């Protein structure tokens, strides 16, 4: 009898536990879908678009007769296909001009094969390759070593030399994940992250230069934003190493080390307390206390040691084999050259520089003055110092890390826009694929300027990043930097732009508040949302109900 009773209780317990496990499993599945279904849809849409664009690029690449000469259509029919083309919209004729250089086949494929052939990258022999009856000479290799290794890995993929393009497109696509993560973490709103991922994946400038033309910034962009996402999650060393990895791909990423140094060096603090007591201390002791209050030197030194070991392991073989050549070649990418003419724009093969806008405006004297300031690096250094100073002055308060990181990333975006505008070497349009994740994350005035931890979704998060991307991709190359300058100024004066937009859209908000057309549908949706939330998050819902009950008892 006792044994029978025990068996009954055990069976009942097992049955109840099984049903509880089933209910918990169901709740977790529903919670996962509730939290990530939109992101999954965004990634599927992006995958479809990217796959189709990549397929078009692959067809174009395989149709090229010579392995070292794949370039794409550049514009109109005049001047060898280099003149701007036009299209009509709403009765207006719009000029547009893409950049479609043959970097992929002329440089990337060449360097990938030479690495596998055992040629040292910083030698003159590295710029010479004879393959399939074609001799290719492309000069000196001037990038950090991971770029060449990346090309070699792409060549190892058993396809017809388009493996590098596949890797580039893959890194570009998966950058959407840290973009989502950063948008989500810095706004405390997953819908902001979802909008950021969507607009990044659909950005025309990225689709053209990364997915179709296969230009090379994608890996370092992926590693930088992945590293910054890790910083938002509190993974200090992982984030640091990922950002350092980005710097081992491209010299441009060295500027992205500035916000990392600021983040690692500055100490989180509760308040400004302690300054009053410092007045009664000896000057040296007060200085030490002030430095210790603002700077986390010990943790910074630990991070520096980790970085030196990590970068040293990667760079060591190249430094040992080519100790002089590596530094000479890397410095070549940081140089520049003055304009040859202040009355005519530079040739199509030349990178575009800010002073060309003054040439196009028929202001040769002013163009010559600005050219000397840019060529000397004065304007570049001045802007970087100012923005780096603002990063150091940004308060890093305890418990407000997400707001601090949002401000730090925003200032980083301004710095990179300035670097591209005022760099002595000039820029090509594909350089601005770096800015696409920034535009997608900072796509509203609140994301760019608010000091609140929670940021709501805004319609501008959908159209603003796409518009900024088109403002770079479409215009004629001799004038498109004017649009980049406009974007820079919009962000500098983002508070004023936000206020203007708020008043401009006020009538729409007034109409929406006073119309009851969608009230029943909205009410039904909110009711369903509450029930779903109560099922998915029973602990939070029960806490809210307890607070409501206590409030009612207090009132009664």
N, C-alpha and C positions, 0 to 999 in steps of 0.2 A: 504493500500500500504506500509506504513512504517512498520507495523507489519509483513507483508509478507517479506520485505527486511531484517528485523532483524532476522526473522526465518531462512532465507537463509544463513545469515552470521554465525548465531549460529550453524546451521547444518554443514556448511563448516569448522568452527573452530573445532567442535567436531570430524569431520571426519579427519581433518589434525592432531589433537592431538592423535587420535586413531592410525593413521598410524605412527606417530612419536613414540608412545609408543611401537608399534609392532616392529619398526626398532631398538629401543633401547633394547628391550627384546631380539631380535634376536642377536644383537651385544654382549650382556652380556652372552648369552648362548654359543656363539662361543668363546668368550674370556675365559670363564670357561673351556671349553673343550681344548682350545689351551694351557692353563696354567697347567691343571691338568690331561689331558688324559693319559700322560705317567705314572704319579704317580698312577692313578687308575688301569692301566694295571699291574704295579709292584705289587700293593696290591692284585690284583686278582691272579696273578701268585703265590705270597707268600701264599695266603690263600689256594690255591689248594695243594701246596707242604706241607704246615703245616698240613692241614686236613688229608692228606694221611699218613704222618708220625705219627700223633697223633692216627689215626685209628689203625695203626700197633701196637703202644704202648698199646692201649686199649685192643686189642685182646690178646696181651702178658700178660697184667695185669690180665684180667679176667680168663685166663687159669691157673693162679697160685693157687695152692691148699690152701696155708695158707696165711691169710691176711697180715702177718708181714714178708713175705719172698720173695717178688718180686725183683729179680735181673735179669740182662740181660747178654747175652753172652759176654764173656770178651776177648777171644783170641783163641789160639789153643787148641788142645785136651790134651796136657800134663799138669801135676801138677794140676789136677782138673779143667782144662779149663782156667787156669791163664797164661799159657805161650803165647808168641807172636804167631800170625798167619802170613802167608805170601801170597803174590800175585805177579804175574809176569806182568811186563810192559816193552815193548821194549827190551825183553831179560834179564832184570834185575829182581832179586828177592827182593821184598820189604817186610820188616818185619813191622807189625803193631800190636798195642795193645790198646784196648779201656779200660776205667774204667767203671765198671757197678755195683756199689754197691747198696745195698738194702735200702738206706736212706729213700726213699719215704714211703715204707710200715713199715719199722722198727722204724722210727722216726716221720715222718710227720703225718701219719694217727693216730698213737698212741697219739701224743700230741694234735692233733685236737679233738679227742674224750675226752681226759682228761680235756681240757678246758671246753667243754660242760658238762662234769660230775661235774664241780665245783671245780676241784682240782687246788690249787694254783701252778703256773708254776715253782717257784723257790724252791719248796719243794722236799724232797726225794720221796714222794708219787707220784709226777708227772711222775717219771720214771717207774712206775709200772702200768700195765693195764691187766685185765682179760676180754677177749671178745671172744665170739664164741668158748669157750672151750680151748682157747689158752692164756697162760700167757706170757706177753712180758715185759722184763726189759731192759731199755736202758740208765740208768744213769741219770745224771743231765741235766737240760735244761739250756743252757749257752748263749742264744741269747736275744736281746731286745724284749719287749713284743709284738710288732706288728706282729712278725713272728708267734707266737702262736695264736694270734687272727686271722691271715690270714688262718692258718690251720683249725681253728674252723669254719670259714665262708665256707671253702671248704667242710667240713664234712656236713654242713647244706644243701648243694645242694643235692637234693633227688636222688642220684645215688649210686652205690655200691662202696663207698669209693674212687672213682676216681675224685671227685669234686675238690680236691686240685690240681690234675694234670691239670684239665681243666682251673683252675684259673692261674696256672703257665704258661701254654702254651698261654693263652690269654694275660697276661701281656707281655710275650716275643714277641708275634706277634705285639702288639700295640706299642712296643718300636720303631718299624720302623717309626712311625709318628714323634716323636721328633728327631730321627736320620735324617730323611728327612729335618725337619725344621732347625736343626742346620747346616747341610751341605749346605742348600740353603742360610741361613742368613749369614754364615761366609764366603761364596764365592761370594755372590750376583749373583748366577747362579743356577737356579732351576735344571738344568741337573746334577750338582754335587750332589744335594740333592737326586735326583732320583736314581743315581748310588749308593749312600750310602745306601738308603733304600733297593734297590735290593740286594746288596751284603750282607747286614746284614741278610735279610730274607733267603738267600740261603747259609749262612755260615755253613759249615758242623759241626763245633764245637757246634754251637747254636742248629742246628736241632737235633743233637744227645742228648746233655745234657739237653736242655730245653724242646724240643717237644717230645722226645722219652723216656728219662730217668726220666724226671720231677724233676730235681734238683732245689733248692730253690732260687738262686740269682735273678731270673727274676723280682720280684716286686721291689727290691731296685734299680736295674739297670733302670727300667722304671721310677721310681720317680726321680732319679738323672738326667737323660737326659731330662726328662720333665722340671725339674727345671732349668737346664742350658738353655734350649730353651727359657723359660720365661725370663731369664736374657738377652738373645739376643734381645728380643722384648721390653726390657725396663721395664718389670714388676718385679721390685726388690723384693717386699715382697712376691709375689706369688712364684717366683723362689726360694727364701730362704726357705719358708715353705715346698715346695716339696722336696728340698734337705735334709732338716731336717727330713722329713718323711722317706727318704731313710735310714738315720742314725738310725732310730728307728726300722729298720728291721735287720740290720747286722752291726757288729762292723767294718767290712771292709770299710763300707761307712763313718766311722768317718774320715778316711784320706781324703775323698772327701769334707769334710768341710773346709780343708785348703784353696783351691782356692776360696771358697765362702767367707771366712774371708778376704782374700786378696782383692777380688773384692769389698766387702762392705766397707772396711777400706780405700782403696786408693781413692784419689780425682782426678777427671779428671781435667787437667790443659792445658792451651793454650801453654805455653812455660816455659822456665826457668827464665823468667824475674822476677825481684824483688831481686835477689841475690846481685846485686850491691848496692842497697839501704840498704840492711841488714848489710853491713860492717860498716855503720855509726851509727847503733843503739846499744843500750846496749845489752850485750850478752844474757840476759834472754828474752828480747823483740824479738831479732833476732831469738832465738830458738823457741819461740811461733809462730812467723810468718812462720818459715820454717815448723813446724809441721802442722800448718793450711793450708799451701800451698800443702802439700803432703797427709795429712791424713784428712779424713772426719769423725771426731770423733763423732759429734752430730748425724749424720744419722746412724753411726755404732751402737751407743748406743740405738737408737730407734729400729733398727733391732734386737739387742740382747734382748731387753725387749720383743719384739714380739715372738722371738724364745723361751724364757724362759716360757712365758705364754702358748704357743702352746704345747711344750714338757711336761711342767708341768701338763697340763690337762690330757695328755695320760698316763704319768708315775705315777701320783698321787695315784691311787688306789693300784698299786703294791708297791710303796714306803711305803705307810701307812700299808699295810698288811704284807709286808716282807722287812722291812728296812735294815736288815743286809744281808739276803740271796741273795737279788738281786745283790748287789755289789760284793759279793763273787763269785757268779756264772758267772757274766759278765766278771770278770777278768780271769776266767779259760780259756776263748777263746783266750785271748791275750798272754798266756804263751807258752812255748815250751819245748823241751827236747833234749838232745844231742844224737848223733848217738850211737847206741849200739855196732856197729862194723865198723872198718875202712878198712876192707878187703872184706866184703860181703855187698851187697845191702840190704836195709831194706825189711821187708815182704810186701806183696801186700796190706795189710790193713793199712799200715803206710803212712802218707802223704809224698810227695816227697820234698826233700830239695836240695839246690844248691850244697852242699858239696858232695852229692852222685856222682856227675859227676867226682870228683877227686878220689872217691873210685873206680868207674868203669875204670878210667885211671890208676889204680894201683899206686896211689900216697898217701899212708896212712898218711905219716907225714904231708904233706900239707893239706890233708883232715881234720886231727885233728886240725890244726891251724885255718883253715877257720871255722870249726865247733864251736870252742870256740868263735870266733868273731861273728858268726851268733847267737849262743845260748845266748850270753850276750846282743844281740840287738844292738851292736855297729855299724855294717854295715847298718842295717835298719835305725837307727836314723841319722847316718851321711848322707846317701843319701836323706832322707826326709828333713833334714835341708838345704842341698845344693839346692835342687829343690824348696823348699819353699822360700829360699832366692832369687832365680832367679825370682820367681813369684813376690816378692815384688819389685825387681829391674826393672821389665818390665814396661816401660813407659805407663801411661794411659792418652793419649792425647785427648783433646776435639775434637769431630768429627771423631775419629778413634776407636770408641768403639768396632766395629766388629773385627777389626784387633787385638785389645787388647784381646778380648775374645777368639779369635782363638789361640793366643799365650798362653793364660792361660790354655785353654783346652789341648793344646799340651803338656805343662809341666805337667799337671795332668796325662796324659797318661803315660809319662815317670815315674812319681812318682809311679803309680799303678803297672807298670811293675817291678820297683825296689822293691816295697813292697812284691810282690809275689815271686820274686827271693830271697830276703834276709830275709824274715820273719822267726822268730825262730820256728813257729809252722809248717811250711811247707805248701804245697798246693796239691790239687787234680786238675785234668784237668778241672773239671767243674767250678773252680774258674775263669778260663780265658774266660768264657762267658761274663764277664764284659768288656773284651778288644775288643770284636767283634764290638760294635758301634764305638769305637775309631779307629779301623783299617779301618772301612768303611768310616769314616769322613776324616781321614788323610791318604788317599790312593794315594797321589801323593806328589812329592817333593815341589811343589808350595803351596799346602794346609798346609804342615808341616813347611815351612820356609819362604814363601814370606811375605813381609810387604805391599803388594798391597791389596786393598780392593776387587778387582775383580779377580776371579780365573776361568780360563777356564777348560773345560772338558778335561780329559786325559784318554787314554785307560787303564793306570795302575789302574784307579779307579774301573775297573771291575775285573781284575785278581789278584791284590795285596792282597785285603782283604781275598779272597778265599784261596790264597796260604798260607797266615799267619795262617788262621784257620786250614788248613790241617797240617801245620808244628807243631801244638800243638796236634791235635786229633790223628794223625796216629802213630808217633814214639813210640817206646817202652818206658814205663814210667820211666825207670831208666836213660834215656838219653834225654828225650824231653825238659828238661830245658835248654839244650844247644841250642836248636832252639829258645827258648824264649829269651835267652841271645843274640843270633844273631839278632832277631827282635829289641831288645832294642838298640843294636849297630847300626843297620841300621838307626833308628830314631835319635840317637845321632849324627851320621855323615851324616844326610840326605842331606846336601848341596853337599858333595863329592859324595854320591851315585847318586844324581840327575844329577850332571855333567857327571859322568861316563855313566849313562843311556842315556843322551842327545847325547854324542859322539857315543855310541854304536848303536843308532837308526838313526844316521845321514844319512847313505846310503838310508834307506827307505824313509826319507823325501825328499831326493834329487830326487829319482825316481818318487815319487808322484808329485813333483812340475813340472817335465819335461814331464810327460805323459799327453796326451790330450784325452785319451780314454773316460774319464767320464766328459769332459768339457761341452758338450751339456746338459747332464743330470743335472749337477751342476748348469749351467746357468738357466735352466728351473725351477729348485727347488728354486733358489734365487729369481727369478722373482715372482713365486707364493708366496714365503714367504713375499716379500715386499708388494704385494697386500693384503695379509691376515693381515699383521701388520697394514697397512693403514686403513683397515676396522675395526679392533678391537680397535686400539688406535688412533682415528681420531684427538684428541687434540695434541698428541705428533707428529703425522705425519704433521699436519698443521704448528706446530712450526718449524719443520725441514725444510719444504718447504719455510717458511718465511725467515729463515736464509739463505737458498740457494739463494733465489731471491735477498735478500739484498747484498749477496756476489757478485752476477752477476752484479748488478747495480753499485757496487763499482768498479769492474773491468772495466766496460764499461765507 
